[in-house]
Amino acid sequence: MTLRSLLVAALVLATPAFAQDGPPADWHLLDRDADGVEGIGLAAAYAALPDRAPAEVVVAIIDSGVDITHPDLAPVLWTNPGEIAGDGIDNDENGYVDDVHGWSFLGGPDGRNMEHDTYELARLVALCRAGTPDATYSDCDALEAALDEERAPLAQQAVQLAPVLAAAEAADARLRVKYGDDYSLEDLDGTDDPGPLLFLAQQGASLSDLKTYVESVESRLQYGLNPDYDVRDLVGDDYSDVTEQFYGNADVAGPDPNHGTGVAGLVAAVRGNDTGIDGIAPARIMVLRAVPGGDERDKDIANAIRYAVGNGARVINMSFGKSYSPQKGAVDEAVAYAVANNVLLVHASGNSGEDIDVADNFPTRTLLDGTVTNGWLEVGASTSDASAIAAGFSNYGQTAVDLFAPGENVTSLKPGGGIQTANGTSFASPVVAGVAALVMAYYPDLSAEEVRQILLASSARLDVETTRPGAEDLVPFATLSVTGGVVDAAAAVQMAADRTGASMPPASD
């Protein structure tokens, strides 16, 4: 791989919005007809809602943690009515002490928190090396080979990028001395030795983006793909006991709430306050921290789902996924429990550009016994441009993925009070969760399954060809999901009104 191609690959992955000119920051909310971008038509949806106060809808965010002090989120947090904050007592006797806004299954009773964890593949290899292979994934030679296949290119990139980063940092130091901290592209172009910085700037990227990618490579090698890394003991649970529920702590932000904060903001950030962004739904956010830097563990996900259901969530957003699921049975039982209790589960399809009709991306709606559960929406990522509607990174599947939603160049919240623009099915999923919550808030008598069917039936079918994600061939967009559609908030609200017989406001002139 040439230096140029290596940098391009790194920057596409590291830069939240890898483009010189992008769509409007709120494009995901806009209207395809009125605004010329493939958004969800949220303004039209709100204009069509019945003139009544919305019912309270709680959306559980199972993620890395959420910044509950963010001014665009603090007013919309779910608050446990039976708990007294900070008194160290399990007031509502639900087994969780001080679970005011949710719970973390990644923390210990002493207040310590897991930030990094291994990928499931590394954990399976560790079991093999210990002489206790997993019953489901017992081919240890195949697992070792898969681990080597994952580690080798990353190790090579780490070696190749180290001198590139050093040269970029040295050039940055020289330029700051000459031009100050805010040097321009013209300054770079006019200097004798810009190092890699000129190329970075020409791609709409920065030294910070390169650092972010190098750090992610090093993190995956040091933590994610390292079978010897294990700090689970700080949680204090018996990890082998999948029936154990009561462990963790009340720190729902954790050490890195960046991902979860962005996800939560898309669903329900305060609307109309001139701060951050406008969320989609007038919902309450329940925070469940169960996704570390690495792969989430099945036991934690199962317990997070059960907590959400037991504490009144109507929608559960799951912006995570992995290729191995050794305790899938525990997750399946929790999923079945959620569906039986009228809860809608919304899951990101993943960012590998793969057909998940054939590739694994857990958790899934298909249970171990072959049952395909209702109450589940699998979401791919779409772009603002109808001519290239499927995001190049998005997983897809004509039977496994239900519909697409905006997930490229999507702007949401970041910890500390600001905003960020990012890519991923992680951000498409909460768009769908937000639309589901909006429908539930104004049509509360609809069941989770009815809302699911409405979102599917009302999705906007685009009769276009698009580049197949992860490939170069053109395919009909209709072949990439069950519906061949993109979520449409305005159409969903109209369909909900039609199904419930609710009156709609008159059209404006």
N, C-alpha and C positions, 0 to 999 in steps of 0.2 A: 504494500500500500504506500503510495506517495505521501509526502508530508501534506500536500494540499488536500488530497482525498481524506487523509486521516483527520485533518482539522475540520473539514466540512462535516464528516460523520460525527465528530465530537460535538460540534456546535449545534447541529440539528437536534441532538439529544439534550444538550445542556441549556440552550437558550429557550426561555419560555415562549417567546414569539419570534421565530427565526424568519424575519421578513423586514424589508425596508419599509414597505407600506402595507398596513393591515386594514381590516375592516373597522368600523366604529367600535369603540370600547364596549358598548352595550349591544352589539349586533345580535347576540343570541336571543335578545328580547324583541327584536324588531320584526317587521312584516315583509314577506317576500314580495307582495304586490306594491305596498306603499313605500317601502324603503329599498327594495332591490337586493336584499340579502336574505339568506335562507334561515331566518330566525323563527321564533315560535309564535309570533303575533300576540304578544302579551297585552299590549294596549287595547287591542280589539277584544281580547278575552275579558279584561276588566270592564270595558264599556258594555259588554253583554251580560254581566253578572246581575242577578236579581238584587233589588234594593232592600237588603236585609243584612244584619250583622252576621259575620261568618262564625260558624261553630269552631271551637278550638280543636286543632289537629296537631298532634305531636309527631314530629319526624325524628326518629333516632338516627344519629350519624355514628356508625361504627367505623372508626378511623384511627389516625395517629394521635388524636387529641385536638382540642379546639381552644383558641384563645377566648376565654369567656369574659375577658375584660374589653374586648374590641367594642367600640361604641356602636357599631352597626349590628352587633350580636347580643350584647349584654341585655338589652330590653326584651329580646325574644326568646330567652332561654327557658326551657322547661324547669320548673322548680318543684321539687318533691314536697307536697303539702304536709307530709307527716314527719319531716325531718327538721331538726333545729341545727343550723349551720355551726360547725366548730365546737360543739359541746362534747365530742368524743363518745356519744351515746347513739346506739341504734334505735332512735326514737320510734320508728314505725315497725321495728322488729322484722324487717325483711331480710336480715342477714348482712346488711351493708351499713357501715358506720359513716355518718355524715355524707350520704349520697344525695347531695342537695340538687345537683344539676346532671347527675348521671354517675358513672363509675368507671374506674380503670382496672382492667384485668392484667395490667403490665407493671404494677407497682407492688412494693412490699409494705408490710405493716409499719416499718420504721421510716417510711416516707421516701425511700429510694425508688427509682424508676428505671425500667429497661428502656434504653434508646435504640440500641442495635440488637439484632438477633440474626441467626443464620437463616439461609433459605432451607426449605424443607428437604431439598436434595442433600444438602450438607448434613442435616440431622439424620437422614436415612443412612448415609455413608458412615457417620459416627456410630450408629447402631451396629452396622456390619463390622466395623473395626473392633467393636467391643465384644463381638461374638454373639450378639442378640439381634439378628436382623428382624425387620418388621415383617409381619405375617403376609401383608398384602404386597409389599415391594421387597421381595426376598432375593432377587437376582443381584447379588453384591458386585459381581464383575461388571454388569451393565451399569449399575449406579456409579461405580468408580470411573468407568469410561465416560459417563455423562458429566460427572464432575470435572474431569480433565478437559473435556470439550468446552465447558463453560469457563474454566480458569485460564486456559492457554492463551486465547486472544486478548483477554484483559491484562494478563501479565506482560504480553508483548506491547500492548498499548501503553502500559505504565512505563516501560523502558523507553519507548519512542517519544512519549510526551514530556518526560522529565526535562530533557535539555530544551525543548521548545518552550515550556513554561518558564524555565530559568532565563532564556533569552528574552522572552516577552517582559518579564519582571525587570530585567536590567534595562531594556529600552524604555519602559515606563518610568523608571527612576530618572534616566537621562532627560526625558521629555518634560518631566515635572520640574526639574532644575531649570530648563531652558524656557518653558512656556507657562509654568504654573500647573495647578491641578486640573484645570479645565481646558486642556489642549484639544484642538479640533482635528478633523480629518484632513483639512488643508495643512495643518502643522505636521501631521504624520507624513503626508505626501511630499512635503518639502524638506524633510530631514534626511540626512545621508544614511542613517542606519536605524530604520524603524523596527527592525526585527520582525516578528510575526504580527505586530500590532496593526500594521497597515492592512494586511489581509483580513484580520479579524474585523476591523472597522468596516471594510468594504462589504463584509457579509452581514452587517447590521449587528455585530456581536462585540464583545469587549473582553478585556483581560479577566474580568470577574467571571464571565461565562466559561472561559477556558479553565480557570481555577475550579469552578464548580464541577466541571466534567472530570477533571483529574482527581478531585476529591472523591467523586462517586466511584471511579474505577478503583481507587485505593480502598475505599470502604467495602466494596463488594469482595475484594480479595482478602482484606483483613477480617471482615465479619461475615458477610453473607455466604461466601463460598469456602469458609474455613471450618472444617468439621471439628476442630479442637476448640472453637470458641463457644462458650456456654456460660451465661450468667443468669440462667433461669432460677437458680437457687435463691436469688434475692427476693423473688415473688413470694416464696414460702409455701407454695402448694406442692402437692404430690402430682407431678405432671402426668404420670401414668394412669391416674385415676380420673377418667373422663366424666365421672358422675359428680365430682367435687365442684361446688359452685361458689363457695364463700371464701374468696381470697382477693387480694388486690388492695387498692386504696382509693381515696376520693379525689386524687389529683387528676382531673380530666383534661388538663392541658398537656402535662408531661413535658419532657425536655425539647420536643420539636413538634409544635402544633401546626406547622405550616400547611401541610396537605389538608388536614381536617378543617382548618379555618376556611380555606378556599372552597371546600365542598359545602360546608354549612352556609356560607354566604350566598351561594347560588340558590339554595333552597329558600332562605327566609331572612336575608339581611333586611334591616328596617327600610321601609320604602318611603321616599319623599322627604328624607331628612338632610339632603345635600351632603351626606357623608358616605364614603365608600361607594357602594353600588346599591341598586334596588334588587332585593330578592324577588323570587317569583310568587311565593305564597305567604299569607298571613298565618304562618305556622309557628309552633314552639319547637325549639331545638333541644333534644335530649342527647347528651354527649356520652359515648361509650368508647373508651380508649382500649383498643385490642389489636392494633396494627403497628408493629414496630418498624424500624428501618431494617428490612429483611422480610421474610415471609411470616404472615400471621399464623398462629397455631390453632388447629381445629377446636381444641377444648375452649379456648378463649372466645372464638367466634360463636360457638354454640351457647356459651353462657351469656354473651352479649345479646344475642337474639332473644334468649329467654328473659333476660332482664328487661329488654325493651317491651316485649309483649306483656310481661307481668306488671309493668308500670304505665301502661296506657298508650304506647305508641301505636299509631295507625299505619305509618309508613316506616320502613327501615331501609336506609341507603347503605349500600355496601360497595365502596369504590376500592376494591382490592381483589386479588386473585393469585393463583399459583398453579403449578403443574402437577403437584403431588398432594394427596390428601389421605394420610394413613388412618386418621380417625374420622373419616367421612360419615360413618354411621351416627356419631354424636351430633354432627352438624345437620344431618338429614332429620333426625328426631326433633331438633330445635326448629327447623324449617317447617316441618309438619305441624308442630305446635303453633307456630305463627299463623300459618294458613288456616288452621282450625279455629283460631281466635280472630279471624277477620282482619288480618294484618297483611299489607302489600309489601313484598320484598322487591327492591330495585337493585340490580347488580351491573357493574361495569364489565364489559365483555373482554377487556384487556387490550394491550398496546403492542402486540407482537406481529401485527399484520398477517394473522393466521386464520384459517378456516376452522372454527371451533366446533363445527360438525364432526371433525375428525381429530382435532387436537384438544387436549384437556385444559380447562381453565376453571379450577374449583374456587368457590362452591358452585354447584349446578342445581338446576331444578329437577334433574333426573336423579332419583334416589337409588340406593344400592340394589333395591329389589326390582328396579326397572320402572317404577312408577314415575310418571311425569306430573309433578305437582302444579296445581293452579296457584294463583296469587303471587306470581313471579314475573318480573320483566327484565330481560337481558338487553343491554343498551350498547350500541356501537356509536362511534363519534363521527359527526358530519362537520362540514366546513360551511363557510358563508357563501360559497360559490356553487351554483347549481351545475356548472359544467365540470366540476371536480368535487362532487358532493361527498364522497366517502373519504374521510381523512386517511392519509397514506399509512398511518401507524395502526389503525383500528383493526381489531379482530372482527370477524364477520361469520355468517353461517345462515344458510337458508332455513334451517330448522332450529338452530341454537340461539340466534340473535333475533329479538322481536322487532326492534325498530331502532332508528338512529336518532341522535339529538346533538345539538351544537357542542363540539368538544375540541375545536382548534381555535387558537387565538381568543380564548374566552377569558374575560376579566372578572376577577372576584377579589375577595379580601385576603390580606395577609396579616400575620400576627403583628401587634404593635399599633394597629390603627390604619394601616395603609391598604393599598390594592396591589394586585399582581395579575399578570397575564400568563396563561399556561395552556398546555395542550394535554389531552388525554381522555380516554373513556372515563377516567375518574371524575371528570368535570361534565361529561355528557350525562352520566347517571343521575347526579343531583338535579339536573334540568328536568328530567322525567319525574323524579321524586317530587320536585316542586310543583309541576303541573298536576300530578296526582293529588297532592295536598290541597292545591287550589280548588280542584273539583270537589274534594271531600268537604272542604270548609263551607262551601255554598250549597252543596247537595249532600248533607250528612247522612241521609237515609240510604244512599247507595252503598252497597257492600264493596269490599276490597276487590273482589272478582269482577263486579260490575264496572268499577272504575278502571280496572285493568283492560277489560274488553272495550271500554269507551276510548281509552288512549290508543289501543291498537286500531280500532275501526276508524277513528278520526284522523289518524296520522296522514300527513300529506304525501301522496304518491307522486314521485317524480319520474316521469317517463324519459329518462336520460341514461346515457352510458357514462360510466366513470371508470377511472383506473382501479383495477383490483388492488386493494390494500396489500402492501408487501410485494407487489409484482409490477409489471409494466403493461399487461394486456388490458384492453377495454372490455368491460362486461356491463350488462344491464344492471342498473342500481337495484332493480326489483329482485335480483338473484342473490343479494347479499344479506337478506333478512327475511323473516316470516312475512312481514307486511310490505317490504319494499318502500317503507315510508319514513318520514321524519316527524317527530312529535309536533303537534299543532295545538297550542293552548286554546286559541279562539274556536277552532272546530270542536275541541273536546268539551268546552263549556256549552256550546250550542247543542251538542249531542246529549250532554247530561240534562239540559233543560228539556229536550224533546222526550227523553226517556222517563223523566219524572213528572212531566206535565206542568213544569214550573213556567210562569209567565216570564217573558223576556222584555227588557226595556225597549221602547220604540227606537227605530234607527234615527240617527241625527241627520239633518239635512246637509 
